[in-house]
């Protein structure tokens, strides 16, 4: 996955259903987002992402509820 992101540099890479802590990271021009999981606490975790014309991520926010 990392090699494809580094090669093609999409604006956004969304990752889910992996048992890792939530977080974000940039790989070159790509914003990688993992909203995380919190099944034990019954929490719904997510992300709100604002994309400018499909070319760049303008802003993002990790959410919980």
MMTF fields as JSON, N, C-alpha, C and O atoms, coordinates in Angstrom:
{
  "mmtfVersion": "1.0.0",
  "mmtfProducer": "UNKNOWN",
  "numBonds": 259,
  "numAtoms": 260,
  "numGroups": 65,
  "numChains": 1,
  "numModels": 1,
  "chainsPerModel": [1],
  "groupsPerChain": [65],
  "chainIdList": ["A"],
  "bondAtomList": [4, 2, 8, 6, 12, 10, 16, 14, 20, 18, 24, 22, 28, 26, 32, 30, 36, 34, 40, 38, 44, 42, 48, 46, 52, 50, 56, 54, 60, 58, 64, 62, 68, 66, 72, 70, 76, 74, 80, 78, 84, 82, 88, 86, 92, 90, 96, 94, 100, 98, 104, 102, 108, 106, 112, 110, 116, 114, 120, 118, 124, 122, 128, 126, 132, 130, 136, 134, 140, 138, 144, 142, 148, 146, 152, 150, 156, 154, 160, 158, 164, 162, 168, 166, 172, 170, 176, 174, 180, 178, 184, 182, 188, 186, 192, 190, 196, 194, 200, 198, 204, 202, 208, 206, 212, 210, 216, 214, 220, 218, 224, 222, 228, 226, 232, 230, 236, 234, 240, 238, 244, 242, 248, 246, 252, 250, 256, 254],
  "bondOrderList": [1, 1, 1, 1, 1, 1, 1, 1, 1, 1, 1, 1, 1, 1, 1, 1, 1, 1, 1, 1, 1, 1, 1, 1, 1, 1, 1, 1, 1, 1, 1, 1, 1, 1, 1, 1, 1, 1, 1, 1, 1, 1, 1, 1, 1, 1, 1, 1, 1, 1, 1, 1, 1, 1, 1, 1, 1, 1, 1, 1, 1, 1, 1, 1],
  "groupList": [{"groupName": "UNK", "atomNameList": ["N", "CA", "C", "O"], "elementList": ["N", "C", "C", "O"], "formalChargeList": [0, 0, 0, 0], "bondAtomList": [1, 0, 2, 1, 3, 2], "bondOrderList": [1, 1, 2], "singleLetterCode": "X", "chemCompType": "L-PEPTIDE LINKING"}],
  "groupTypeList": [0, 0, 0, 0, 0, 0, 0, 0, 0, 0, 0, 0, 0, 0, 0, 0, 0, 0, 0, 0, 0, 0, 0, 0, 0, 0, 0, 0, 0, 0, 0, 0, 0, 0, 0, 0, 0, 0, 0, 0, 0, 0, 0, 0, 0, 0, 0, 0, 0, 0, 0, 0, 0, 0, 0, 0, 0, 0, 0, 0, 0, 0, 0, 0, 0],
  "groupIdList": [1, 2, 3, 4, 5, 6, 7, 8, 9, 10, 11, 12, 13, 14, 15, 16, 17, 18, 19, 20, 21, 22, 23, 24, 25, 26, 27, 28, 29, 30, 31, 32, 33, 34, 35, 36, 37, 38, 39, 40, 41, 42, 43, 44, 45, 46, 47, 48, 49, 50, 51, 52, 53, 54, 55, 56, 57, 58, 59, 60, 61, 62, 63, 64, 65],
  "secStructList": [7, 2, 2, 2, 2, 2, 2, 2, 7, 7, 1, 3, 3, 3, 3, 7, 1, 7, 1, 1, 7, 7, 3, 3, 3, 3, 3, 6, 6, 3, 3, 3, 3, 3, 7, 7, 7, 7, 6, 6, 6, 6, 7, 7, 3, 3, 3, 3, 3, 3, 3, 3, 6, 6, 6, 3, 3, 3, 3, 3, 3, 3, 3, 3, 7],
  "xCoordList": [0.823, 0.0, 0.89, 0.673, 1.877, 2.752, 3.439, 3.534, 3.919, 4.594, 3.656, 4.067, 2.404, 1.427, 1.158, 1.081, 1.016, 0.783, 1.972, 1.799, 3.17, 4.367, 4.517, 4.975, 4.138, 4.276, 3.216, 3.548, 1.954, 0.87, 0.446, -0.199, 0.791, 0.532, -0.918, -1.145, -1.909, -3.286, -3.438, -2.614, -4.475, -4.702, -5.01, -4.643, -5.685, -6.178, -6.106, -6.402, -5.711, -5.745, -6.48, -6.026, -7.62, -8.417, -8.158, -8.186, -7.907, -7.6, -8.532, -8.75, -9.074, -9.973, -9.861, -9.199, -10.516, -10.551, -9.154, -8.897, -8.268, -6.966, -6.878, -7.389, -6.253, -6.239, -5.036, -4.108, -5.094, -4.053, -4.733, -5.945, -3.959, -4.498, -4.89, -4.317, -5.857, -6.274, -5.164, -4.319, -5.18, -4.185, -4.139, -4.838, -3.297, -3.083, -1.591, -0.808, -1.217, 0.187, 0.232, -0.614, 1.198, 1.401, 2.558, 3.622, 2.3, 3.358, 3.442, 2.646, 4.399, 4.474, 3.244, 2.953, 2.516, 1.3, 0.058, -1.015, 0.181, -0.971, -1.227, -0.323, -2.483, -2.901, -3.466, -4.418, -2.883, -3.358, -4.139, -3.653, -5.352, -6.221, -6.666, -7.162, -6.483, -7.032, -7.894, -7.356, -9.224, -10.079, -9.957, -10.395, -9.371, -9.186, -10.401, -11.366, -10.34, -11.484, -11.577, -10.565, -12.783, -13.009, -14.223, -15.167, -14.183, -15.324, -15.624, -16.789, -14.592, -14.764, -15.586, -16.386, -15.391, -16.095, -17.41, -18.14, -17.73, -18.96, -18.951, -20.009, -17.783, -17.639, -17.529, -16.849, -18.203, -18.082, -17.037, -17.222, -15.954, -14.884, -14.925, -15.245, -14.61, -14.646, -13.803, -13.004, -13.989, -13.254, -14.147, -14.877, -14.077, -14.73, -13.623, -12.693, -13.727, -12.648, -13.218, -14.167, -12.645, -13.054, -12.028, -10.859, -12.496, -11.601, -11.912, -13.072, -10.879, -10.992, -10.965, -9.892, -12.135, -12.201, -11.593, -11.228, -11.475, -10.926, -9.427, -8.867, -8.756, -7.31, -6.498, -5.404, -7.021, -6.281, -7.222, -8.387, -6.703, -7.456, -7.287, -6.174, -8.406, -8.36, -8.225, -7.384, -9.073, -9.001, -9.645, -10.386, -9.352, -9.938, -10.075, -9.405, -10.967, -11.177, -11.54, -12.427, -10.852, -11.211, -12.38, -12.395, -13.362, -14.571, -14.777, -14.204, -15.59, -16.0, -17.391, -17.787, -18.121, -19.472, -20.046, -21.186],
  "yCoordList": [-1.161, 0.0, 1.256, 2.185, 1.259, 2.435, 2.719, 3.875, 1.676, 1.865, 2.493, 3.373, 2.05, 2.62, 4.087, 4.917, 4.409, 5.804, 6.667, 7.745, 6.193, 6.962, 7.131, 8.176, 6.12, 6.199, 7.106, 7.946, 6.948, 7.663, 8.964, 9.801, 9.151, 10.38, 10.876, 12.016, 10.033, 10.534, 11.593, 11.675, 12.399, 13.45, 12.84, 13.405, 11.682, 11.107, 9.595, 8.977, 8.998, 7.548, 7.266, 7.662, 6.578, 6.244, 4.795, 3.902, 4.574, 3.24, 2.936, 3.777, 1.746, 1.354, -0.123, -0.855, -0.55, -1.94, -2.507, -3.681, -1.661, -2.156, -1.86, -0.843, -2.718, -2.593, -1.771, -2.266, -0.522, 0.443, 1.648, 1.823, 2.459, 3.691, 4.638, 4.586, 5.495, 6.466, 7.471, 7.694, 8.072, 9.085, 9.466, 8.902, 10.436, 10.904, 11.041, 11.236, 10.936, 11.1, 11.514, 11.105, 12.308, 12.682, 11.869, 11.739, 11.325, 10.679, 11.484, 11.286, 12.385, 13.292, 14.189, 14.869, 14.194, 15.016, 14.314, 14.915, 13.063, 12.263, 12.363, 12.17, 12.671, 12.615, 11.223, 10.814, 10.493, 9.158, 9.291, 9.886, 8.735, 8.859, 7.474, 6.679, 7.196, 6.008, 6.511, 6.964, 6.443, 6.935, 6.113, 6.561, 4.92, 4.078, 3.217, 3.223, 2.48, 1.67, 1.691, 1.745, 1.648, 1.663, 0.799, 1.239, -0.437, -1.336, -1.616, -1.708, -1.75, -2.096, -1.044, -1.381, 0.225, 1.322, 1.671, 2.533, 1.036, 1.339, 2.71, 3.311, 3.213, 4.537, 4.431, 3.547, 5.336, 5.419, 6.482, 7.654, 6.083, 7.009, 7.223, 6.298, 8.409, 8.707, 9.909, 10.375, 10.408, 11.588, 12.374, 11.801, 13.684, 14.583, 15.223, 15.807, 15.109, 15.576, 16.487, 16.12, 17.676, 18.664, 18.647, 18.978, 18.25, 18.127, 19.243, 19.475, 19.928, 21.052, 20.554, 20.3, 20.413, 20.027, 18.674, 18.406, 17.809, 16.48, 16.436, 15.378, 17.57, 17.599, 17.677, 17.117, 18.372, 18.547, 18.489, 18.877, 17.998, 18.023, 19.423, 19.848, 20.132, 21.476, 21.421, 22.105, 20.587, 20.443, 19.119, 18.527, 18.662, 17.413, 17.476, 18.261, 16.624, 16.563, 15.127, 14.528, 14.583, 13.27, 13.455, 14.402, 12.555, 12.686, 11.461, 10.401, 11.612, 10.486, 10.769, 11.924, 9.715, 9.911, 8.655, 8.652],
  "zCoordList": [0.0, 0.0, 0.0, -0.777, 0.875, 0.954, -0.375, -0.79, -1.045, -2.329, -3.358, -4.113, -3.393, -4.336, -4.011, -4.917, -2.734, -2.329, -2.733, -3.3, -2.443, -2.795, -4.302, -4.763, -5.07, -6.524, -7.155, -7.99, -6.768, -7.446, -6.762, -7.394, -5.493, -4.748, -4.851, -5.258, -4.487, -4.477, -3.402, -2.491, -3.496, -2.493, -1.134, -0.104, -1.119, 0.129, 0.091, -0.932, 1.21, 1.382, 2.69, 3.763, 2.593, 3.773, 4.158, 3.311, 5.43, 5.922, 7.078, 7.95, 7.083, 8.156, 8.412, 7.675, 9.465, 9.882, 10.09, 9.823, 10.568, 11.006, 12.491, 12.959, 13.206, 14.662, 15.109, 15.748, 14.75, 15.08, 15.705, 15.584, 16.361, 16.92, 15.794, 14.705, 16.053, 15.051, 14.83, 15.697, 13.655, 13.382, 11.916, 11.074, 11.645, 10.281, 10.039, 10.969, 8.782, 8.4, 6.943, 6.148, 6.598, 5.196, 4.629, 5.233, 3.434, 2.656, 1.371, 0.454, 1.306, 0.167, 0.144, 1.128, -0.978, -1.102, -0.569, -0.529, -0.161, 0.248, 1.746, 2.558, 2.1, 3.494, 3.737, 3.073, 4.686, 5.057, 6.36, 7.322, 6.389, 7.558, 8.007, 7.208, 9.291, 9.937, 11.088, 12.098, 10.962, 12.04, 13.316, 14.375, 13.24, 14.416, 14.679, 13.914, 15.766, 16.166, 17.683, 18.382, 18.169, 19.607, 19.919, 20.576, 19.438, 19.59, 21.064, 21.451, 21.877, 23.286, 24.03, 24.903, 23.684, 24.35, 23.658, 24.148, 22.548, 21.832, 21.194, 21.006, 20.858, 20.257, 18.749, 18.227, 18.048, 16.603, 16.279, 16.605, 15.649, 15.281, 13.781, 13.034, 13.335, 11.911, 11.575, 12.387, 10.365, 9.897, 8.95, 8.141, 9.061, 8.11, 7.303, 7.859, 5.981, 5.113, 4.046, 3.353, 3.907, 2.91, 1.777, 1.974, 0.578, -0.579, -1.566, -1.907, -2.02, -2.94, -4.379, -4.926, -4.995, -6.402, -6.704, -7.849, -5.696, -5.916, -6.063, -6.349, -5.871, -6.101, -4.825, -4.755, -3.797, -2.555, -1.37, -1.462, -0.254, 0.991, 1.585, 1.893, 1.74, 2.311, 3.817, 4.4, 4.46, 5.912, 6.288, 5.503, 7.501, 7.978, 9.49, 10.162, 10.013, 11.449, 11.816, 11.208, 12.808, 13.322, 14.278, 15.065, 14.216, 15.02, 15.905, 15.655, 16.929, 17.766, 18.291, 18.45, 18.557, 19.053, 19.621, 20.086]
}
